[in-house]
């Protein structure tokens, strides 16, 4: 994918990041994904005074995708500020795994642009997913 092809994802993730609700950490994250049909869905992190109940940006984007009837992530971009890359947390890597193929690109960016790109399988190698359960459903 060229940088121009990522403009829609970047713009959606940046807009979501600006809308994030992060009064406790001050760390705003936006995420956007593109489905196989070309639709873009975005999400932002939403914190809560009861810290463990917050929602990650990636989870918000995936929820929006599923609510719209889509089921396959073709590409994803996660945007956060700071010197350290804003890669998806462990729980979000598993959420992405549920809807993405091993070769699905996951881009990490800050407000200045793309900083790194990974595949779904490189972020969560040897993962457990729907295919692991397929055999038990046949019994």
Buried (B, 14 or more C-beta within 10 A) or exposed (E): EEEEEBEBBBBBBBBBBEBBEBEEEEEBBBBBBBBEEEBBBBBBBBBEEEEEEBBBBBBBBBBBBEEEEBEEBBBBBBBBBEEEEBBBBEEBBBBBBEBBEEEBBBBBBBEEEBBEBBBBBEBBEEBEBEEEEEEEEEE
